[in-house]
Amino acid sequence: MQIIRMRVGDTLELKKPHPCGEKRFRVMRVGSEVRIVCIGCGRDMVLDRVKLERAIRKLIPAEEPPDEG
């Protein structure tokens, strides 16, 4: 299984919906455990990275601000 490169601010679409009905979650912290927040209701949870990677359907990268220079 290939490691999915996630960054803080990315949005994940999971295979199963949260009890509130939303399938999209925002990444808040990345490591061996990943903290995600439900976009629908704001509930946050911490999941093992391996378990979360199996549940991801689509990764939507965060919008990067344009470089100022």
C-alpha positions, 0 to 999 in steps of 0.5 A: 500500500502506498503512503498518501501524502496529506498536509494540514488544510487538505480536504478528505472525502471518505468512503463512509459518511459521518453520522451528520451525513457529511463525507468531507473532512479537513486535515488539522494535524498529520503524523502517525495519528491524523486529526480531522474535523468534519466539515458538516458539524465541526466534530474532530477526531484522531485516527491512526494513519493506516486506518484513515488511509484505507477509508479515503476515497479522494484527497482534495489539496488545500489552496495555496496562496500565491507567492509574494515576491 
